[in-house]
Amino acid sequence: MPARRLEDRIRELCARALYERDPQWSATLIQLQLAIQEHSLRVANACTGSIVVGKPLIIERRQA
């Protein structure tokens, strides 16, 4: 899977999970679980960093 935004990868994996059958479905769910865990860690690290530094976290949204 090419490198791109993690949120885009999660969206794609969710869409794939709807239409795939075993064994691809199981592999897709494993990838989705790992991507969600990575996202959770990133959010936790960003929150921790903003608390330690004392500055609010500014989230920039991508323009579609």
N, CA, C and O atoms as a MOPAC input file, in Angstrom:
PM7 MOZYME 1SCF
protein

 N      0.85600 1    -1.17200 1     0.00000 1
 C      0.00000 1     0.00000 1     0.00000 1
 C      0.90200 1     1.23400 1     0.00000 1
 O      1.77600 1     1.35200 1     0.85800 1
 N      0.70400 1     2.16000 1    -0.95100 1
 C      1.55300 1     3.34800 1    -1.00600 1
 C      1.38400 1     4.22300 1     0.23200 1
 O      0.32700 1     4.24100 1     0.86200 1
 N      2.44300 1     4.94300 1     0.56200 1
 C      2.40400 1     5.83000 1     1.72600 1
 C      1.48700 1     7.01800 1     1.43900 1
 O      1.61300 1     7.66300 1     0.39800 1
 N      0.58900 1     7.29900 1     2.33500 1
 C     -0.29300 1     8.46400 1     2.25000 1
 C     -0.86900 1     8.71500 1     3.63100 1
 O     -0.48800 1     8.05900 1     4.60100 1
 N     -1.76800 1     9.64600 1     3.71300 1
 C     -2.32900 1     9.99500 1     5.01500 1
 C     -2.98200 1     8.77800 1     5.66800 1
 O     -3.66500 1     7.98800 1     5.01700 1
 N     -2.75400 1     8.65700 1     6.94600 1
 C     -3.28700 1     7.53100 1     7.70100 1
 C     -4.81600 1     7.50900 1     7.66800 1
 O     -5.42100 1     6.44300 1     7.55900 1
 N     -5.42800 1     8.66900 1     7.75900 1
 C     -6.89600 1     8.72400 1     7.73000 1
 C     -7.45200 1     8.23200 1     6.39900 1
 O     -8.49300 1     7.57700 1     6.36400 1
 N     -6.76200 1     8.54500 1     5.30900 1
 C     -7.18900 1     8.05000 1     4.00000 1
 C     -7.06600 1     6.53000 1     3.93500 1
 O     -7.93300 1     5.85300 1     3.38300 1
 N     -5.98600 1     6.00400 1     4.50000 1
 C     -5.78700 1     4.56200 1     4.51100 1
 C     -6.88200 1     3.87000 1     5.32200 1
 O     -7.37000 1     2.81000 1     4.92800 1
 N     -7.26900 1     4.46200 1     6.45100 1
 C     -8.33700 1     3.88500 1     7.26400 1
 C     -9.65400 1     3.88600 1     6.49600 1
 O    -10.39100 1     2.90000 1     6.52900 1
 N     -9.95400 1     4.98100 1     5.80900 1
 C    -11.19100 1     5.03800 1     5.00600 1
 C    -11.20200 1     3.96500 1     3.92300 1
 O    -12.21300 1     3.29800 1     3.70100 1
 N    -10.06600 1     3.80900 1     3.25300 1
 C     -9.98300 1     2.80300 1     2.18900 1
 C    -10.15500 1     1.39100 1     2.75500 1
 O    -10.85900 1     0.56700 1     2.17100 1
 N     -9.51900 1     1.11700 1     3.87800 1
 C     -9.63800 1    -0.20600 1     4.48800 1
 C    -11.06700 1    -0.48700 1     4.93900 1
 O    -11.53800 1    -1.61800 1     4.82300 1
 N    -11.76200 1     0.52700 1     5.45200 1
 C    -13.17000 1     0.35700 1     5.83000 1
 C    -14.01400 1    -0.00400 1     4.61000 1
 O    -14.86200 1    -0.89500 1     4.66800 1
 N    -13.77200 1     0.69600 1     3.51400 1
 C    -14.52500 1     0.42100 1     2.28800 1
 C    -14.21400 1    -0.98100 1     1.76900 1
 O    -15.11700 1    -1.70100 1     1.34400 1
 N    -12.94300 1    -1.36600 1     1.80200 1
 C    -12.56400 1    -2.70900 1     1.34700 1
 C    -13.18700 1    -3.78400 1     2.21700 1
 O    -13.58900 1    -4.82800 1     1.70500 1
 N    -13.27600 1    -3.55800 1     3.51400 1
 C    -13.82600 1    -4.55600 1     4.43300 1
 C    -15.30100 1    -4.84000 1     4.13600 1
 O    -15.79600 1    -5.92700 1     4.43700 1
 N    -15.99600 1    -3.87700 1     3.55400 1
 C    -17.40600 1    -4.07800 1     3.23800 1
 C    -17.62100 1    -5.05200 1     2.09100 1
 O    -18.64900 1    -5.72800 1     2.03700 1
 N    -16.65700 1    -5.13300 1     1.17100 1
 C    -16.88100 1    -5.87700 1    -0.06600 1
 C    -16.02300 1    -7.12000 1    -0.22500 1
 O    -16.27600 1    -7.91500 1    -1.13000 1
 N    -15.02900 1    -7.31500 1     0.60800 1
 C    -14.14000 1    -8.45700 1     0.44300 1
 C    -14.68900 1    -9.68600 1     1.15400 1
 O    -15.48900 1    -9.58500 1     2.08400 1
 N    -14.24300 1   -10.82900 1     0.69900 1
 C    -14.60700 1   -12.11200 1     1.28900 1
 C    -13.35700 1   -12.74000 1     1.89700 1
 O    -12.23900 1   -12.28800 1     1.65100 1
 N    -13.56300 1   -13.79400 1     2.69700 1
 C    -12.42300 1   -14.51500 1     3.27900 1
 C    -11.54600 1   -15.05300 1     2.16200 1
 O    -12.09200 1   -15.42200 1     1.12200 1
 N    -10.24700 1   -15.12600 1     2.29300 1
 C     -9.38900 1   -14.70800 1     3.39400 1
 C     -8.96300 1   -13.24200 1     3.29600 1
 O     -8.35100 1   -12.71700 1     4.22700 1
 N     -9.27900 1   -12.57400 1     2.17900 1
 C     -8.89700 1   -11.16400 1     2.04600 1
 C     -9.55700 1   -10.31200 1     3.12100 1
 O     -8.95400 1    -9.35600 1     3.60900 1
 N    -10.78100 1   -10.64400 1     3.49300 1
 C    -11.51800 1    -9.87600 1     4.48900 1
 C    -10.78300 1    -9.88900 1     5.82000 1
 O    -10.65000 1    -8.85200 1     6.46900 1
 N    -10.30800 1   -11.05700 1     6.22800 1
 C     -9.59100 1   -11.17600 1     7.49100 1
 C     -8.30400 1   -10.35700 1     7.47800 1
 O     -7.97200 1    -9.69100 1     8.45800 1
 N     -7.59200 1   -10.41200 1     6.37000 1
 C     -6.34900 1    -9.64700 1     6.25300 1
 C     -6.63300 1    -8.15000 1     6.28500 1
 O     -5.88100 1    -7.38600 1     6.88900 1
 N     -7.71200 1    -7.73300 1     5.64000 1
 C     -8.08700 1    -6.31500 1     5.63500 1
 C     -8.44500 1    -5.85200 1     7.03900 1
 O     -8.06800 1    -4.75000 1     7.44000 1
 N     -9.16300 1    -6.67400 1     7.78700 1
 C     -9.51800 1    -6.29200 1     9.15700 1
 C     -8.28200 1    -6.16400 1    10.04300 1
 O     -8.23000 1    -5.28900 1    10.90600 1
 N     -7.30400 1    -7.01400 1     9.84200 1
 C     -6.06300 1    -6.91900 1    10.61300 1
 C     -5.34900 1    -5.61100 1    10.28000 1
 O     -4.87300 1    -4.91400 1    11.17600 1
 N     -5.27600 1    -5.27800 1     8.98800 1
 C     -4.65100 1    -4.01700 1     8.58000 1
 C     -5.41600 1    -2.82900 1     9.14600 1
 O     -4.81200 1    -1.85200 1     9.58700 1
 N     -6.74100 1    -2.90800 1     9.13400 1
 C     -7.57200 1    -1.82600 1     9.66500 1
 C     -7.34500 1    -1.65200 1    11.16500 1
 O     -7.23600 1    -0.52700 1    11.65200 1
 N     -7.27600 1    -2.74600 1    11.88300 1
 C     -7.03400 1    -2.67500 1    13.32300 1
 C     -5.68200 1    -2.02800 1    13.60800 1
 O     -5.57500 1    -1.19500 1    14.50800 1
 N     -4.65500 1    -2.39900 1    12.85900 1
 C     -3.33200 1    -1.80900 1    13.05400 1
 C     -3.33200 1    -0.31100 1    12.73500 1
 O     -2.70100 1     0.47900 1    13.43900 1
 N     -4.04000 1     0.07100 1    11.67500 1
 C     -4.10100 1     1.48200 1    11.29900 1
 C     -4.83000 1     2.29700 1    12.37500 1
 O     -4.42300 1     3.41600 1    12.69100 1
 N     -5.89500 1     1.73900 1    12.92800 1
 C     -6.63000 1     2.44300 1    13.98700 1
 C     -5.77500 1     2.56800 1    15.24100 1
 O     -5.79200 1     3.60500 1    15.90300 1
 N     -5.03200 1     1.52400 1    15.56800 1
 C     -4.12700 1     1.59500 1    16.71800 1
 C     -3.05400 1     2.66400 1    16.50000 1
 O     -2.72700 1     3.41400 1    17.42000 1
 N     -2.50900 1     2.73100 1    15.28500 1
 C     -1.50200 1     3.74600 1    14.98200 1
 C     -2.09400 1     5.14500 1    15.11300 1
 O     -1.44600 1     6.04900 1    15.64000 1
 N     -3.31700 1     5.32100 1    14.63600 1
 C     -3.98100 1     6.61300 1    14.73700 1
 C     -4.18100 1     7.00300 1    16.20600 1
 O     -3.95400 1     8.15100 1    16.58800 1
 N     -4.60500 1     6.04200 1    17.01500 1
 C     -4.80500 1     6.30000 1    18.44600 1
 C     -3.50100 1     6.72300 1    19.11900 1
 O     -3.48900 1     7.63700 1    19.94300 1
 N     -2.41900 1     6.06200 1    18.76600 1
 C     -1.12300 1     6.42400 1    19.33600 1
 C     -0.70100 1     7.83000 1    18.91000 1
 O     -0.17100 1     8.59500 1    19.71600 1
 N     -0.93800 1     8.16300 1    17.64900 1
 C     -0.58700 1     9.50300 1    17.16700 1
 C     -1.37800 1    10.57100 1    17.91800 1
 O     -0.82500 1    11.59800 1    18.31100 1
 N     -2.67200 1    10.32700 1    18.11400 1
 C     -3.50900 1    11.30000 1    18.82000 1
 C     -3.05000 1    11.43000 1    20.26900 1
 O     -2.95600 1    12.53600 1    20.80200 1
 N     -2.76500 1    10.29200 1    20.90200 1
 C     -2.30000 1    10.32700 1    22.28600 1
 C     -0.97800 1    11.07400 1    22.40500 1
 O     -0.79500 1    11.85900 1    23.33500 1
 N     -0.05700 1    10.83800 1    21.47700 1
 C      1.22800 1    11.53700 1    21.49700 1
 C      1.05000 1    13.03600 1    21.26000 1
 O      1.71800 1    13.84700 1    21.90000 1
 N      0.16400 1    13.40200 1    20.35700 1
 C     -0.07300 1    14.81900 1    20.08900 1
 C     -0.67000 1    15.50200 1    21.31400 1
 O     -0.29400 1    16.62500 1    21.65200 1
 N     -1.59300 1    14.82700 1    21.97100 1
 C     -2.20800 1    15.40500 1    23.17600 1
 C     -1.18800 1    15.53500 1    24.29700 1
 O     -1.13800 1    16.55700 1    24.98300 1
 N     -0.38700 1    14.51200 1    24.48000 1
 C      0.64600 1    14.55500 1    25.50900 1
 C      1.63000 1    15.67200 1    25.22200 1
 O      2.02900 1    16.40800 1    26.12400 1
 N      2.01800 1    15.79600 1    23.96600 1
 C      2.95300 1    16.85400 1    23.59100 1
 C      2.39700 1    18.23400 1    23.84400 1
 O      3.12100 1    19.12900 1    24.28000 1
 N      1.11900 1    18.41600 1    23.57500 1
 C      0.53800 1    19.73900 1    23.79200 1
 C      0.41900 1    20.05200 1    25.28300 1
 O      0.52800 1    21.21000 1    25.68600 1
 N      0.19900 1    19.03500 1    26.09200 1
 C      0.10600 1    19.25400 1    27.53400 1
 C      1.48100 1    19.56700 1    28.11300 1
 O      1.61700 1    20.46700 1    28.94200 1
 N      2.49700 1    18.82900 1    27.68100 1
 C      3.84800 1    19.02500 1    28.20300 1
 C      4.39800 1    20.38400 1    27.79300 1
 O      4.99800 1    21.08800 1    28.60500 1
 N      4.19600 1    20.74600 1    26.54900 1
 C      4.70300 1    22.02100 1    26.04900 1
 C      3.86100 1    23.17300 1    26.57700 1
 O      4.36000 1    24.28700 1    26.73900 1
 N      2.60300 1    22.91200 1    26.84100 1
 C      1.72400 1    23.94100 1    27.37600 1
 C      1.04800 1    24.77500 1    26.31600 1
 O      0.44200 1    25.80300 1    26.62100 1
 N      1.14500 1    24.34400 1    25.07900 1
 C      0.49200 1    25.06900 1    23.99000 1
 C     -0.63200 1    24.19700 1    23.43700 1
 O     -0.49700 1    22.97500 1    23.37200 1
 N     -1.71900 1    24.80900 1    23.04700 1
 C     -2.80400 1    24.01000 1    22.47400 1
 C     -2.39300 1    23.42500 1    21.12700 1
 O     -1.63200 1    24.03300 1    20.37300 1
 N     -2.89900 1    22.26200 1    20.84900 1
 C     -2.61800 1    21.59000 1    19.59400 1
 C     -3.48300 1    22.20400 1    18.50000 1
 O     -4.70600 1    22.26800 1    18.62600 1
 N     -2.85100 1    22.64600 1    17.44800 1
 C     -3.57300 1    23.20700 1    16.31600 1
 C     -3.62700 1    22.13700 1    15.24700 1
 O     -2.59700 1    21.67300 1    14.75800 1
 N     -4.83800 1    21.75200 1    14.89100 1
 C     -5.03000 1    20.71400 1    13.88500 1
 C     -5.39600 1    21.39100 1    12.58200 1
 O     -6.38700 1    22.11600 1    12.49800 1
 N     -4.58600 1    21.14400 1    11.57000 1
 C     -4.86500 1    21.70200 1    10.26100 1
 C     -5.55600 1    20.63300 1     9.43300 1
 O     -5.05900 1    19.51500 1     9.29900 1
 N     -6.68800 1    20.98500 1     8.88900 1
 C     -7.43900 1    20.04700 1     8.05500 1
 C     -7.00500 1    20.20500 1     6.61200 1
 O     -6.73100 1    21.30900 1     6.14200 1
 N     -6.94800 1    19.09200 1     5.93000 1
 C     -6.57900 1    19.10000 1     4.53100 1
 C     -7.73300 1    19.67000 1     3.71200 1
 O     -8.89400 1    19.33800 1     3.95500 1
 N     -7.42300 1    20.50100 1     2.77300 1
 C     -8.44100 1    21.05500 1     1.88600 1
 C     -8.71800 1    20.05600 1     0.77600 1
 O     -7.79600 1    19.60800 1     0.09400 1
 N     -9.98400 1    19.70600 1     0.59300 1
 C    -10.35500 1    18.72000 1    -0.43900 1
 C    -10.32400 1    19.34500 1    -1.80000 1
 O    -10.60600 1    18.67400 1    -2.79300 1

